[in-house]
Amino acid sequence: MTLFDPMAEIGPTPRPFAPTRAIRALLGECPRWHEAEGALYWVDIAAMTLHRWSSRTGFVATRQFDAPVACFSFRKAGGLILGMKNGCATIDDWDAPVKDFGEQFLADQPLHRLNDGRCDAAGNFWVGSTNRDKAVRNAGLWRVAPDGVVQQMAGDMATANGAAFSGDGRYFVHTDTPSHLLRRYTLGAGTEALPTPETLHQFPTHKPDGSAAVGKGFGRPDGGSFDEAGLYWSALFDGWRVVQLASDGSIAHSIALPVARPTMVAFGGPDRRTAFVTTASEGLGRWQRWRQPHAGRIFAFRVDSPGVAEWDFAG
């Protein structure tokens, strides 16, 4: 038990999360709250590290890997499923060895790695990839079943991102980040193929003067999550903000951040009403880093509606 409860200090304005301030990620991603442990997990893809802050001890643990860990989900049997360079892998607990899980479907793609993932209510792990060559649209989205069977669900992308399921399982949202387009799919029972998506929100790809849509009030959709009200939240990379979208796709709220590159927003804490936002410092110049001393840190703020509880991988 810690003498100081940092969760009690979180308010409605995003601020660096105090227990994690010592870690300034290059490419922070995938914040996930483990309810049974009372712990916040997240990764630094570029540093190939996994971090865990325990609310019970107050300490942050870090595990180094030999390949990038881009995303993960908790497993019902304990441990994690990891989205890595060539495919998925599992660990049985924090210190356990890494074991390949299922087909390593990116093993022959040197410019590809996995990027963003989420479990559905049936315990499948949905995971997307990214290609460093953004001119080539051959990244995709896969569903990894608990028995290790891998099925490609979508393709023709550069950076698959933003995967999230609504609490009732009706909707799935994801994006190809360079398109600036959030897609929403209405799912049926036992979905074996994704239906035709509808546009949830199209963010501008350019400013009115024709320049790229980067900067405050702009940005492109990165990682996102649903809350229990059925509204989708998106971190806007190079946009200095996180947005909450109404069910009709309009922007209900825009929450400003003091850093340009939020990478994902997800919910945690005992009541799941704390939003955790990972951010990136990779790619910023010296002057940008000076202006953004908290780039790469995790931000936290309180929200009205709890986030959807994360489903565990059944494999």
C-alpha positions as CSV (number, residue, x, y, z in Angstrom):
1,M,0.0,0.0,0.0
2,T,1.4,3.4,-1.0
3,L,1.1,6.4,1.3
4,F,0.3,8.6,-1.7
5,D,-2.5,7.7,-4.1
6,P,-1.7,9.3,-7.5
7,M,-5.1,8.3,-8.9
8,A,-6.8,10.6,-6.4
9,E,-4.9,13.6,-7.9
10,I,-6.2,13.1,-11.4
11,G,-8.7,15.8,-12.5
12,P,-10.5,16.7,-15.7
13,T,-7.5,18.4,-17.3
14,P,-4.9,16.1,-18.9
15,R,-1.6,16.1,-16.9
16,P,1.4,13.8,-16.9
17,F,0.6,10.7,-14.8
18,A,2.9,11.2,-11.8
19,P,4.1,7.6,-11.2
20,T,5.2,7.3,-14.8
21,R,6.9,10.6,-15.3
22,A,10.4,9.1,-15.2
23,I,9.7,7.2,-18.4
24,R,9.7,9.3,-21.6
25,A,8.8,6.9,-24.4
26,L,10.0,7.2,-28.0
27,L,6.7,5.6,-29.2
28,G,4.4,5.0,-26.2
29,E,1.4,2.9,-27.1
30,C,-1.3,0.5,-25.9
31,P,-2.2,1.6,-22.3
32,R,-4.2,-1.2,-20.7
33,W,-5.6,-1.4,-17.1
34,H,-5.4,-4.8,-15.5
35,E,-8.4,-4.8,-13.1
36,A,-7.3,-7.7,-10.9
37,E,-3.8,-6.4,-10.4
38,G,-4.8,-2.7,-10.2
39,A,-2.0,-2.0,-12.7
40,L,-1.4,0.0,-15.8
41,Y,0.5,-1.6,-18.6
42,W,1.9,0.1,-21.7
43,V,4.6,-0.3,-24.3
44,D,7.3,1.7,-26.0
45,I,7.4,0.2,-29.5
46,A,10.7,1.8,-30.6
47,A,12.5,0.9,-27.4
48,M,11.1,-2.7,-27.5
49,T,9.9,-2.4,-23.9
50,L,6.8,-3.3,-21.8
51,H,6.1,-1.3,-18.7
52,R,3.8,-2.0,-15.7
53,W,2.9,0.4,-12.9
54,S,1.3,-1.2,-9.8
55,S,-1.2,0.9,-7.8
56,R,-0.5,-1.4,-4.9
57,T,3.3,-1.0,-4.7
58,G,3.7,2.3,-6.5
59,F,6.6,0.9,-8.6
60,V,7.1,0.7,-12.3
61,A,8.6,-2.5,-13.7
62,T,10.1,-2.6,-17.2
63,R,10.8,-5.7,-19.4
64,Q,13.1,-5.5,-22.4
65,F,12.4,-7.6,-25.5
66,D,14.4,-8.5,-28.5
67,A,11.8,-7.3,-31.0
68,P,9.2,-4.6,-31.0
69,V,6.1,-5.2,-28.9
70,A,3.5,-2.9,-30.5
71,C,0.3,-4.0,-28.7
72,F,-1.0,-6.7,-26.4
73,S,-4.0,-8.1,-24.6
74,F,-4.3,-9.9,-21.3
75,R,-5.0,-13.6,-21.4
76,K,-7.7,-15.5,-19.5
77,A,-5.1,-18.1,-18.5
78,G,-2.7,-15.4,-17.3
79,G,0.0,-13.6,-19.1
80,L,-0.3,-11.7,-22.3
81,I,-0.6,-12.1,-26.1
82,L,1.8,-9.8,-27.8
83,G,1.7,-8.2,-31.3
84,M,5.3,-8.2,-32.4
85,K,7.5,-7.9,-35.5
86,N,6.5,-11.0,-37.4
87,G,3.3,-12.0,-35.8
88,C,1.8,-12.8,-32.3
89,A,3.5,-14.3,-29.3
90,T,2.5,-15.2,-25.7
91,I,4.1,-14.9,-22.3
92,D,2.6,-16.9,-19.4
93,D,3.6,-14.2,-16.8
94,W,5.8,-11.1,-16.6
95,D,9.1,-12.9,-16.7
96,A,8.2,-15.9,-18.8
97,P,9.9,-16.7,-22.1
98,V,8.3,-15.5,-25.3
99,K,6.6,-18.1,-27.4
100,D,5.4,-17.7,-31.0
101,F,1.6,-18.0,-31.3
102,G,0.0,-18.9,-34.6
103,E,1.3,-18.2,-38.0
104,Q,4.1,-15.6,-38.2
105,F,2.4,-14.0,-41.1
106,L,4.8,-11.0,-41.4
107,A,8.0,-13.0,-41.3
108,D,8.8,-12.5,-44.9
109,Q,7.9,-8.7,-44.8
110,P,11.0,-6.8,-43.6
111,L,9.4,-3.4,-43.7
112,H,6.3,-4.6,-41.8
113,R,5.4,-5.1,-38.1
114,L,2.3,-5.4,-36.1
115,N,0.9,-2.1,-34.8
116,D,-2.4,-2.0,-33.0
117,G,-4.7,-4.7,-31.5
118,R,-7.8,-5.4,-29.4
119,C,-9.7,-8.5,-28.2
120,D,-13.4,-9.0,-28.9
121,A,-15.9,-10.4,-26.5
122,A,-15.3,-14.0,-27.9
123,G,-11.7,-13.8,-26.9
124,N,-10.2,-13.3,-30.4
125,F,-7.3,-10.9,-30.8
126,W,-7.7,-8.5,-33.7
127,V,-4.4,-7.0,-34.8
128,G,-3.3,-4.7,-37.6
129,S,0.0,-4.1,-39.2
130,T,2.0,-1.1,-40.5
131,N,4.4,-0.8,-43.4
132,R,7.3,1.7,-43.1
133,D,7.0,2.4,-46.8
134,K,3.8,4.4,-46.7
135,A,3.6,4.6,-50.5
136,V,2.8,0.8,-50.5
137,R,-0.7,0.0,-49.2
138,N,-0.3,-3.7,-48.2
139,A,-0.7,-3.5,-44.5
140,G,-3.7,-5.4,-43.1
141,L,-6.0,-6.4,-40.2
142,W,-6.0,-10.0,-38.9
143,R,-8.1,-11.9,-36.4
144,V,-6.1,-14.4,-34.2
145,A,-8.4,-17.1,-32.7
146,P,-7.7,-18.7,-29.4
147,D,-6.6,-21.9,-31.2
148,G,-4.0,-20.0,-33.2
149,V,-5.8,-19.8,-36.5
150,V,-5.1,-16.5,-38.2
151,Q,-7.6,-15.0,-40.7
152,Q,-7.0,-11.8,-42.6
153,M,-10.1,-9.5,-42.2
154,A,-9.0,-6.4,-44.2
155,G,-6.1,-5.1,-46.4
156,D,-5.1,-2.3,-48.7
157,M,-3.8,-0.1,-45.8
158,A,-0.6,1.6,-44.8
159,T,-1.1,1.7,-41.0
160,A,-3.9,-0.2,-39.4
161,N,-4.9,1.5,-36.2
162,G,-7.7,2.5,-33.8
163,A,-9.2,-1.0,-33.2
164,A,-12.0,-1.0,-30.7
165,F,-15.3,-2.8,-30.0
166,S,-18.4,-1.2,-28.5
167,G,-19.5,-2.6,-25.1
168,D,-22.5,-4.3,-26.7
169,G,-20.4,-5.9,-29.4
170,R,-22.4,-4.2,-32.1
171,Y,-19.7,-1.9,-33.5
172,F,-16.1,-2.3,-34.5
173,V,-14.1,0.8,-35.4
174,H,-10.7,1.1,-36.9
175,T,-8.7,3.3,-39.3
176,D,-5.9,3.4,-41.8
177,T,-4.2,6.3,-40.1
178,P,-2.8,8.1,-43.3
179,S,-6.4,8.2,-44.7
180,H,-7.6,10.3,-41.7
181,L,-10.8,8.2,-41.9
182,L,-12.4,6.4,-39.0
183,R,-14.5,3.4,-40.3
184,R,-17.3,1.8,-38.3
185,Y,-18.5,-1.7,-38.9
186,T,-21.9,-3.1,-37.7
187,L,-21.2,-6.7,-36.6
188,G,-23.5,-9.6,-36.7
189,A,-23.3,-12.9,-34.7
190,G,-20.3,-15.1,-35.5
191,T,-18.8,-12.5,-37.9
192,E,-16.6,-14.4,-40.4
193,A,-16.0,-11.4,-42.7
194,L,-16.3,-7.7,-42.0
195,P,-19.3,-6.0,-43.6
196,T,-19.0,-2.9,-45.7
197,P,-18.0,-0.1,-43.3
198,E,-19.6,3.3,-42.9
199,T,-17.7,6.5,-42.3
200,L,-17.7,7.4,-38.6
201,H,-15.6,10.6,-39.1
202,Q,-13.4,11.9,-41.9
203,F,-10.7,14.2,-40.4
204,P,-9.2,16.8,-42.8
205,T,-6.2,15.6,-44.7
206,H,-5.1,19.2,-45.5
207,K,-5.6,22.6,-44.1
208,P,-7.5,25.3,-46.1
209,D,-4.2,26.5,-47.4
210,G,-3.4,23.1,-48.8
211,S,-0.7,22.2,-46.3
212,A,-0.7,19.0,-44.4
213,A,-3.3,18.8,-41.6
214,V,-0.9,18.8,-38.6
215,G,-1.0,21.1,-35.6
216,K,-3.5,22.1,-33.0
217,G,-7.1,21.4,-34.1
218,F,-6.0,18.9,-36.8
219,G,-4.1,15.5,-36.7
220,R,-4.8,12.0,-37.9
221,P,-6.5,9.2,-35.9
222,D,-4.2,6.8,-34.0
223,G,-5.4,4.5,-31.2
224,G,-8.9,4.7,-29.8
225,S,-11.4,3.2,-27.4
226,F,-15.1,3.1,-26.7
227,D,-16.8,4.3,-23.5
228,E,-19.9,2.6,-22.0
229,A,-22.1,5.4,-23.4
230,G,-21.2,3.9,-26.9
231,L,-19.0,6.9,-27.9
232,Y,-15.6,6.4,-29.5
233,W,-12.5,8.3,-28.4
234,S,-9.5,8.9,-30.7
235,A,-6.0,10.1,-30.1
236,L,-5.0,12.5,-33.0
237,F,-1.3,12.1,-33.8
238,D,0.3,15.4,-34.7
239,G,-3.0,17.1,-33.6
240,W,-2.2,17.9,-29.9
241,R,-5.6,16.5,-28.8
242,V,-7.9,13.6,-28.0
243,V,-11.5,13.7,-29.3
244,Q,-14.7,12.0,-28.3
245,L,-17.1,11.3,-31.2
246,A,-20.9,11.3,-30.9
247,S,-22.8,8.3,-32.3
248,D,-23.4,10.3,-35.5
249,G,-19.7,10.9,-35.9
250,S,-19.6,14.5,-35.0
251,I,-17.0,15.7,-32.5
252,A,-18.6,15.9,-29.1
253,H,-15.5,17.0,-27.2
254,S,-12.0,17.9,-28.1
255,I,-9.4,17.7,-25.2
256,A,-6.2,19.6,-25.8
257,L,-2.9,18.2,-24.8
258,P,0.5,20.0,-24.3
259,V,2.2,17.5,-26.7
260,A,1.7,17.0,-30.4
261,R,1.7,13.3,-30.7
262,P,-0.8,11.4,-28.6
263,T,-0.9,7.8,-29.8
264,M,-3.7,6.1,-27.9
265,V,-6.4,6.7,-25.4
266,A,-7.8,4.0,-23.2
267,F,-9.6,3.8,-19.8
268,G,-8.7,2.4,-16.4
269,G,-8.6,2.9,-12.7
270,P,-11.0,1.1,-10.3
271,D,-14.1,2.8,-12.0
272,R,-12.6,2.9,-15.5
273,R,-13.3,6.6,-15.5
274,T,-9.7,7.6,-15.9
275,A,-8.5,8.2,-19.5
276,F,-4.8,7.3,-20.0
277,V,-3.1,8.7,-23.1
278,T,0.2,7.4,-24.4
279,T,2.3,9.8,-26.4
280,A,5.4,9.8,-28.6
281,S,8.7,11.8,-28.7
282,E,10.2,10.0,-31.7
283,G,10.7,12.2,-34.7
284,L,10.6,15.5,-32.8
285,G,13.5,17.9,-33.5
286,R,15.5,19.5,-30.7
287,W,13.4,22.7,-30.7
288,Q,10.1,20.6,-30.6
289,R,11.4,18.6,-27.7
290,W,12.3,21.8,-25.8
291,R,8.7,23.1,-26.4
292,Q,7.2,19.7,-25.4
293,P,9.1,18.5,-22.3
294,H,6.4,15.9,-21.6
295,A,6.4,14.3,-25.1
296,G,6.6,10.6,-24.6
297,R,4.9,10.6,-21.2
298,I,1.5,9.2,-20.2
299,F,-1.3,11.7,-19.6
300,A,-4.3,11.1,-17.4
301,F,-7.6,12.8,-16.9
302,R,-11.1,12.0,-15.6
303,V,-14.1,11.4,-17.8
304,D,-17.9,11.1,-17.1
305,S,-18.6,7.7,-18.7
306,P,-16.5,4.6,-17.8
307,G,-14.6,3.0,-20.6
308,V,-15.6,-0.4,-21.9
309,A,-13.8,-3.1,-20.0
310,E,-11.1,-4.9,-21.9
311,W,-11.8,-8.4,-23.0
312,D,-9.1,-11.0,-22.4
313,F,-7.6,-13.3,-25.1
314,A,-9.0,-16.8,-24.7
315,G,-5.9,-18.6,-25.9
